């Protein structure tokens, strides 16, 4: 990793965008990176739009504000594209990663003229195939890692297995499904 990478997450309350941002911070921290992972709180409720952020660097991070010019944007709920300018401030040298069954070419016209890289993943398909229910955060986390290249994929999977073992200590039966979701998502990212 070189320098500072900033990521802004857009989702709806209950979809796991905040959890995915915090998990990304945890796994990057475990490899020695300097990290920040935080949500922007307001009157959020289930289904309301939420924003979360990550800063990841190989040097100490001295800024403590929201992220206005991210390198990457992750959109966990594609309906937000209609209501929010998810590409606001997004650097053209970065990318936007959208949870949708559509191809990057189909989504691009909806992105208010954004000219950078567009990546898509059908997190619904991945989570239903691996978990039996719609939990988009694990597939979106894996897609984000694949697109950003923040860390080695094998190291990521190893750290996530450790993290899930801790997080799901009382429900170990869900660890395999989440690991399968990560692995499938890494293969399903388009763009």
N, C-alpha and C positions, 0 to 999 in steps of 0.2 A: 504494500500500500504506500502511496506517495501523497503527502499533503493531507488536506482536509476534504472529506466527502460529506455533503449535506443531502439529506433525504427528507421529503415531506410526504406524509401519508394522508390520504383522504378516505374516509369510510363513513359508516353509519354506526351509531351506538349499538353494541351487541355483536358486531361482526368480527371483532378481534384485531382491528387496526392498531389500537394502543398496545395490546399484548404482543403483536408481531414486532412493533417497533422496540419494545422492551426486550424481547427475545433476541432480536438482532444486536442490540447493544450488549447483551450478556455474552453472546457467542463471540463477538469481536473482542470484547474485553478479555475473554479467556485466552486469546492469542496474543495478548500484550498490547493491544491498541488502546488508545485513549478514546473514551466514548461518552456520548450523551444520548439518552432516550427519554422523551417526555411528551405527554399529551398537552394540548391546549384545552384547558377546562373552561366551561361556561355552563349554560343551563341544559347540557346534553341529557337526553333520555333515550330509551331504546328506539332506534330508527332515525334519530336526529343526526345531521351531519357532524362529524368530529374530525379533528386534525391532530396528528401526532408527528413527532420529528426525531431524526437521528443526526448526530454529528459523529463522525468516526475519523480518527487521525493517528498518525504515527508520532505526533508531537502533542504536548499539553494543549488543551482547548481552553481559551481564556474568554470566549464570548458566551454569554448566557441569555440569548434572546430567541424569539421565534426565528424560523428560517424563511427569508423572503426571496432568495435567489438560489433555489436548490439545484444540485447537480442531477438529482433524480426525483421523480414524483411517482408514488404508488397509489393507484385508485382501486380500492377494494370493492366499490359498488359503482358500476358503470352509469347508473342513473344520475350520479352526481355531475357527470359531464354536462348535462343539460342545465343544471342550476348554478354551478360554481365554475369559475375560470380556473380549472385545475392546473393549467399551464402557466399561470401568472408567475413571472420571474424565472421560469424554468430555463436553464442554460441549454442552448442548442447543441452543445457538445455532450450533453447528458442523454437522458432518455425518460420516457414516461412508460410505466408498466400498468396495464389495465386488465382487470378481471372481466373478461367478456368472451363469449363464444365467437365473436367476430374476429376477422383477420386485422392486422395492423393497417392494411390498405382501406378496409371498410370503416375503421375508426378515425383515421386521419382527418377527413373533412369535418368532423365534429370538434376538433381541437383548436378552433379559433386562430388558424394560421400557423400553428406551431410547426417548425421546419426540422426539428431534431428527430432522433430515433424514437420510433413507436413500437412497443412490444406488447403482446397480449398473451393471456393465458386463461383458459376456462377453468377457474378454480372450483366452480360448482361441479363440473364433471369429475375433476380430480378428487374432490373431497367425498362426493357420493360414491365413487368407485372404491375408495380406500377406507373411508370412515363410516359409510352408510348414511351420513347426514351432511347437511351443508354447513361446513365450518371453513370459511375461506382463508383464515389466517395462516395456517401451515403452508398451503400451496403458494400464497402470495409472498410469504417469507422466503421460500426456496426460489421463486421466480426473481425476487429482488436480488438475492445473492448471486444468482446466475448472471443477471444483466449487469450488475455493478462490478462483479469480479473482486469483491472486497476480501475474500479469503479462499483458500483452496477448498474445493468441494468435499474431498474426503475428510478434511479437518472440520468443516462445517457439519457434516453428518455425524461425526463422532461427538462433537460438542452438543449437538441437538439431542442426541440419544441420552447423554448425561443430563442435560437440562430437563428433558421429558421424564426421565427416571425420578428426578427430584420433584418436578411439578405434579406428576401423576403417581406419587408414591402410594396413595390409597386406591388408585385405579390403574394398576399396571397393565390391564388388558387393553387400554387405549394407546399404549406406547407404539405397538407395531403398526397400527393404522396410521398414526401421525408420521411415523418414519416412512411408511409406504407413500403417504401423501407428499412428503418432501421429495422423495426419489422420483415419483411420477411427474411432479411439477417441474423438476429440473429438465426432464425430457420434453415437456409439453410447451415450453415457452416459445413463442413465435416472434420473429423480428430480430 
